[in-house]
Amino acid sequence: IGGIMTASRAWEMAAKRKIALDTSSYEYYVTILAQSLRIETAERMIGQMKIEFEPNVLSESLTVCWVAIARAHLFLGRVGDAARCAQNAQMYFGRELPTEESTRKHEEGRKKHATTGGKQSKNGTSRREHSNHLFRSHRQ
């Protein structure tokens, strides 16, 4: 689907059009940034995630992001930075996963942003939210 150039361009276009992105969008972008060794930018994106989303919605995505950044640091031989990022990942790992109620409340708060295209149905229910809930409930 593309590399860092495509991802950066898509991110810029979404920002210009004021398209509200979800946690998985941030997760994919941070991972691509880390794989491209754009570590500082990846860490800044985590800061943006923390501003954009409530903590209980973020735990899984933040874990994935911090692991990706830790790997990038290891690739560059920065063991201390890798350990810091791994500790950050561990801090979020195992936190309470979002419930259907917390996800619904979060989505209601985000409705103020314009949603265009994607997995948003005509009646306003989110297929992604439903799919995410089904996935989480099968793992329990």
C-alpha positions in Angstrom: 0.0 0.0 0.0 2.9 2.3 0.0 5.8 3.5 2.1 6.7 6.5 4.1 6.2 9.0 1.2 2.6 7.7 0.5 1.8 7.6 4.2 3.1 11.2 4.8 1.2 12.5 1.8 -2.1 10.8 3.0 -1.6 12.2 6.5 -1.1 15.7 5.2 -4.2 15.4 2.9 -6.3 14.2 5.8 -5.2 17.1 8.0 -5.9 19.7 5.3 -9.4 18.3 4.8 -10.0 18.0 8.5 -10.7 14.3 8.3 -10.8 12.7 11.8 -8.5 9.8 12.0 -8.9 6.8 14.3 -6.3 5.1 16.5 -5.5 2.5 13.9 -4.6 5.3 11.5 -2.2 6.7 14.0 -0.8 3.2 14.8 -0.1 2.5 11.1 1.5 5.9 10.6 3.7 5.7 13.7 4.8 2.1 12.7 5.7 3.3 9.2 7.6 6.3 10.6 9.5 4.0 12.9 10.3 1.5 10.1 11.6 4.5 8.2 13.8 5.5 11.2 11.9 8.7 11.6 11.9 8.1 15.3 11.5 11.7 16.5 8.4 12.2 14.3 7.0 8.9 15.4 7.3 9.9 19.1 5.7 13.3 18.3 2.7 11.4 16.7 2.3 9.5 20.0 2.0 12.8 21.7 -0.7 13.8 19.3 -2.5 10.5 19.9 -2.6 11.2 23.6 -4.2 14.6 23.0 -6.7 13.3 20.4 -7.9 10.2 22.3 -8.9 9.2 25.8 -6.4 6.9 27.6 -8.6 3.9 27.8 -9.0 3.9 24.0 -5.3 4.0 23.4 -3.6 1.3 25.4 -3.4 -1.3 22.7 -2.3 1.2 20.0 0.3 2.8 22.2 1.8 -0.6 23.0 2.2 -1.4 19.3 3.6 2.1 18.6 6.2 2.0 21.4 7.3 -1.5 20.4 7.8 -0.3 16.8 9.8 2.7 18.0 11.9 0.5 20.3 12.8 -1.7 17.4 13.9 1.3 15.4 16.2 2.4 18.2 17.6 -1.1 18.5 18.3 -1.1 14.7 20.3 2.0 15.2 22.1 0.6 18.3 20.5 2.9 20.8 19.9 0.3 23.5 19.0 2.9 26.2 16.4 4.5 24.0 15.0 1.1 23.0 14.7 0.1 26.7 12.9 3.4 27.5 10.4 2.7 24.6 10.0 -0.9 25.7 9.2 0.2 29.2 6.6 2.6 27.8 5.1 -0.2 25.8 5.0 -2.4 28.9 3.3 0.3 30.8 0.3 0.3 28.4 0.4 -3.5 27.8 -2.3 -5.2 29.9 -4.2 -2.1 30.7 -7.9 -2.4 30.6 -9.1 -2.7 27.0 -11.8 -0.4 25.9 -15.3 -1.5 26.6 -18.2 -1.1 24.2 -19.5 1.7 26.4 -16.3 3.6 26.5 -15.8 3.2 22.8 -19.4 4.4 22.1 -18.9 7.5 24.3 -15.6 8.2 22.6 -17.2 7.9 19.2 -20.1 10.2 20.2 -17.5 12.8 21.2 -15.8 12.5 17.8 -19.0 12.9 15.8 -18.4 16.6 15.7 -15.7 16.0 13.1 -16.8 15.4 9.6 -16.6 11.8 8.4 -16.3 11.2 4.8 -16.2 7.8 3.2 -14.6 4.9 5.1 -16.6 2.4 7.2 -19.2 4.8 8.4 -22.7 3.6 7.5 -25.6 5.8 6.4 -27.5 5.4 9.7 -24.5 6.6 11.7 -23.4 3.3 13.3 -19.8 2.3 12.9 -19.0 -1.1 11.4 -15.5 -0.7 12.7 -16.7 -0.2 16.2 -18.9 -3.3 15.9 -16.1 -5.3 14.4 -13.7 -4.2 17.1 -16.2 -5.2 19.8 -16.7 -8.6 18.3 -13.0 -9.2 18.0 -12.3 -8.2 21.6 -15.2 -10.3 23.0 -14.0 -13.5 21.2 -10.5 -13.1 22.8 -12.0 -13.1 26.4 
